Amino acid sequence: MNDKIDYLKYLVHKITVTLSPKIEINRYFKKIFGHKANLKNPQSLIEKIYWMQLHCDTSQWSLFADKYRVREFIKTKGYEHNLPKLYGVWKDPSDIDITLLPSSFVLKANNGCASVILVKDKTDYQWEKLKLEMKSWFRFPFGYSGYEPHYLRIEPCIIAEEMLEQDREWTELSPNSMVDFKFWCFNGHVESCLITYGRCKGSLSIDLYDREWNRIHHNLKNFGEEKVNDDIIVPKPKCLSKMMEMASVLSEGQPEMRVDMYIVNGKPIVGELTMSSGYGYFTEDYYNYLGKLVDVSLLQKRNETLYTI
């Protein structure tokens, strides 16, 4: 039954995007902000992201969003040792040989969001059932809902990476999950860092700091499971300057990019690069402020006015 509902939702989004991406954009935008997006004269960060997807060459965004192929890009920037270890890559989950993998690892799809399995002990899992679950990740390609077409241009695969272990200094803040540092960047300029931590069932704490690590959480809003915790101050990471250097280098030349990192053994580890990110974390005023930092002229305009899939 759930499969049928998921398929119907997927089909509706696909048909809508095929007929007119603007319809899907406004459906999603209105759901979050209560009104349609200004696509003729975009002002906010989200409006400008949508405008670039409609009118500019965003083919490179597919490389950045590809959780497997982006590793080579990150290596070319000198950060090979700031990546999780890679254990394997498969086009078909049926080909995964569990006996060749370590006792703990992470399985993820390279072309979507939240398609992740954390394997803490491989002997505890029914692998034939999990392989079917991983196959379902490819059944309904990510990217139609909310209009993120760069994901649809990614050749799908499954990757296995090392299970990262958090430094002890962050365990008290987030005992059940990694602290995730999300840097909002604009052509090499790092503007702010969103921190997500303390994940438990149905709940995730969020906080926001500027580049000098001043708390600016008044620019956040509760969104779904993500809640602002007014009582907890996130300490400034000891490796913040290195993290900001990396975020700056990786985002250089791009109108906007979100660079996600973890801290392992005192060292920043890149989680992912995201080009259409966080449509709900911030207040609309802060999205409008961030929109002023986006230079859309960094991307070449296409001859056609709309991207068709």
C-alpha positions in Angstrom: 0.0 0.0 0.0 2.8 2.4 0.9 4.6 1.6 -2.3 1.4 2.5 -4.3 1.1 5.8 -2.4 4.7 6.6 -3.0 4.4 5.8 -6.7 1.3 8.0 -7.1 3.1 10.9 -5.3 6.2 10.4 -7.5 4.0 10.3 -10.7 2.2 13.5 -9.8 5.4 15.3 -9.2 7.0 14.0 -12.4 4.0 14.9 -14.5 3.8 18.4 -12.9 7.5 19.0 -13.6 7.3 17.7 -17.1 4.3 20.1 -17.9 5.7 23.1 -16.0 8.5 23.2 -13.4 7.1 26.5 -12.2 3.9 24.8 -10.9 6.0 22.4 -8.8 8.2 25.2 -7.6 5.3 27.2 -6.4 3.6 24.2 -4.8 6.6 23.5 -2.8 7.5 27.2 -2.0 3.9 28.0 -0.9 3.9 25.0 1.4 7.0 26.4 3.3 6.5 30.2 3.0 2.7 30.6 2.5 3.0 32.4 -0.9 4.3 31.8 -4.4 8.0 32.3 -5.4 9.0 35.5 -7.2 10.6 33.9 -10.2 10.5 37.1 -12.4 12.6 39.2 -10.0 14.0 36.7 -7.4 15.2 38.1 -4.1 15.6 35.3 -1.6 18.2 32.6 -1.6 15.6 30.0 -2.4 14.0 32.1 -5.2 17.5 32.6 -6.8 18.3 28.9 -6.6 15.0 28.1 -8.4 15.7 30.9 -11.0 19.2 29.4 -11.7 17.7 26.0 -12.1 15.2 27.3 -14.7 17.5 29.6 -16.6 21.2 28.7 -16.1 23.5 25.8 -16.9 23.5 23.9 -13.6 25.1 20.7 -15.0 28.0 21.0 -12.6 25.5 20.8 -9.7 25.0 17.1 -10.6 28.7 16.4 -9.9 28.5 18.2 -6.5 25.3 16.4 -5.5 26.6 13.0 -6.5 27.8 11.5 -3.2 30.2 9.2 -5.1 31.7 11.2 -7.9 32.1 14.4 -5.8 34.8 12.6 -3.9 37.2 13.1 -6.9 36.3 16.8 -7.0 37.1 17.1 -3.3 40.4 15.3 -3.9 41.4 17.7 -6.6 41.1 20.5 -4.1 43.6 18.8 -1.8 41.3 17.3 0.7 41.7 13.6 0.0 42.4 12.9 3.7 39.2 14.8 4.7 36.9 12.2 3.3 35.4 9.0 4.8 37.0 5.8 3.7 35.3 4.2 0.7 34.7 0.5 0.9 32.7 -0.2 -2.2 30.5 1.0 -5.1 27.7 -1.0 -6.8 25.2 -0.2 -9.5 23.0 -3.1 -8.3 22.5 -3.7 -4.5 22.2 -7.5 -5.3 26.0 -7.4 -6.1 27.0 -6.3 -2.6 29.1 -9.0 -0.9 28.7 -8.3 2.8 31.5 -10.7 3.7 34.0 -8.3 2.1 32.9 -5.3 4.2 34.0 -4.5 7.8 31.7 -5.1 10.8 30.4 -1.5 10.7 29.9 0.8 7.8 27.4 3.2 6.1 25.4 2.4 3.0 23.9 5.2 1.0 22.5 6.1 -2.4 24.6 8.6 -4.3 21.7 10.5 -5.9 19.2 11.4 -3.2 18.4 12.5 0.3 17.9 10.4 3.4 18.7 7.1 1.6 21.1 5.9 4.2 21.5 2.7 6.3 23.8 2.9 9.3 25.2 -0.6 9.9 26.7 -0.8 13.4 27.1 -4.6 13.3 26.5 -6.4 10.0 25.6 -9.7 11.8 22.5 -8.0 13.1 20.9 -7.5 9.7 18.7 -9.4 7.3 20.7 -8.6 4.2 18.2 -9.8 1.5 15.6 -7.6 3.0 18.0 -4.6 3.1 19.0 -5.2 -0.5 15.3 -4.9 -1.5 15.1 -1.7 0.5 18.1 -0.3 -1.4 16.6 -1.2 -4.7 13.5 0.8 -3.8 15.7 3.9 -3.5 16.1 3.8 -7.3 12.5 3.0 -8.1 11.4 6.6 -7.7 14.2 9.0 -8.7 14.8 11.9 -6.3 14.5 15.4 -7.8 11.0 15.8 -9.1 9.4 16.8 -5.8 10.4 20.4 -5.0 12.1 20.6 -8.4 15.8 19.7 -8.0 16.6 18.5 -11.6 20.3 18.1 -11.0 19.7 15.0 -9.0 17.9 13.4 -12.0 21.0 13.7 -14.1 23.1 11.5 -11.6 23.8 7.9 -12.6 22.6 6.0 -9.5 24.7 3.7 -7.4 25.1 2.4 -3.8 28.3 3.3 -1.9 29.7 1.9 1.4 31.7 4.3 3.5 33.3 4.0 6.9 31.1 4.5 10.0 32.5 7.8 11.5 33.0 8.0 15.2 32.5 11.3 16.9 35.1 13.0 19.0 34.4 12.6 22.7 34.2 16.4 23.2 31.0 16.4 21.1 29.3 13.3 22.7 27.7 15.2 25.6 26.1 17.6 23.1 24.9 14.8 20.8 25.2 11.3 22.3 23.1 9.5 19.7 24.3 11.1 16.4 27.1 13.0 14.8 27.2 16.8 15.1 26.7 18.1 11.6 28.2 21.5 10.6 26.6 23.0 7.5 28.4 26.0 6.1 26.4 28.3 3.8 28.9 29.6 1.2 28.8 32.2 -1.6 31.6 32.1 -4.2 34.1 31.2 -1.6 32.7 33.4 1.1 31.5 31.5 4.2 28.6 33.4 5.7 27.2 31.2 8.5 27.1 27.7 9.9 24.0 25.7 10.8 24.6 23.0 13.3 22.3 20.0 13.6 22.8 17.7 16.6 21.0 15.5 19.2 19.0 13.4 16.8 16.6 11.0 18.4 13.3 9.6 17.3 11.2 12.5 15.7 13.5 15.2 17.0 16.6 17.1 15.9 18.2 20.2 17.5 19.5 23.1 15.3 21.5 26.2 15.9 23.1 29.0 13.8 26.4 30.9 14.1 28.1 33.5 12.0 31.6 33.3 10.7 33.0 34.7 14.0 30.9 32.1 15.9 28.4 34.6 17.3 25.1 33.0 17.9 22.4 34.2 15.4 19.7 31.6 16.2 17.0 34.3 15.9 17.2 33.6 12.1 16.1 30.0 12.6 12.6 28.6 12.9 11.2 25.3 14.0 10.6 23.2 10.9 9.2 19.7 11.1 11.4 17.6 13.4 14.0 20.3 13.6 13.8 22.4 16.7 15.7 25.4 18.0 17.1 24.8 21.5 17.4 28.2 23.2 19.2 26.7 26.3 22.2 25.1 24.6 25.2 27.0 23.3 27.3 25.0 20.8 31.0 25.5 21.6 33.3 26.9 18.9 35.1 24.0 17.2 38.9 23.9 17.6 39.3 23.2 13.9 36.8 26.0 12.8 39.5 27.9 10.8 40.3 24.7 8.8 36.6 24.0 8.3 36.0 27.5 7.0 39.1 27.3 4.7 37.8 24.0 3.2 34.3 25.4 2.8 35.7 28.5 1.0 37.9 26.5 -1.4 35.2 24.0 -2.2 32.6 26.6 -2.9 34.8 29.0 -4.9 33.2 30.0 -8.3 29.7 28.9 -7.3 26.9 31.4 -6.6 26.0 29.4 -3.5 26.8 26.0 -2.0 26.3 24.3 1.4 29.3 22.4 2.6 28.6 19.8 5.3 31.3 18.5 7.6 31.8 16.4 10.7 34.7 16.4 13.2 36.6 13.1 13.6 39.8 12.9 15.6 40.0 16.6 15.6 39.9 16.7 11.8 37.1 18.0 9.5 35.5 15.3 7.4 33.4 16.4 4.4 29.9 14.8 4.4 28.4 16.3 1.3 28.1 19.4 -1.0 24.5 20.6 -1.6 23.3 23.1 -4.1 19.6 23.3 -3.3 19.6 23.2 0.4 17.6 23.7 3.6 14.3 25.0 2.3 12.8 25.6 5.8 15.5 26.1 8.4 15.6 29.9 8.2 13.2 32.8 8.6 12.1 34.4 5.4 14.0 37.6 6.3 17.2 35.6 6.6 16.6 33.9 3.3 16.2 37.4 1.7 19.5 38.5 3.3 21.3 35.4 2.0 19.8 36.1 -1.4 21.7 39.3 -1.6 24.9 37.3 -1.5 24.1 35.2 -4.5 25.8 36.3 -7.8 23.8 34.5 -10.5 26.1 35.8 -13.2 28.7 33.2 -12.2 26.6 30.6 -14.1 26.2 30.7 -17.9 22.6 31.3 -19.0 21.0 28.7 -21.3 19.4 29.6 -24.6 16.2 28.0 -23.6 14.2 29.5 -20.8 13.2 26.3 -19.0 15.1 23.2 -18.2 13.2 20.1 -19.3 13.8 16.6 -18.0 
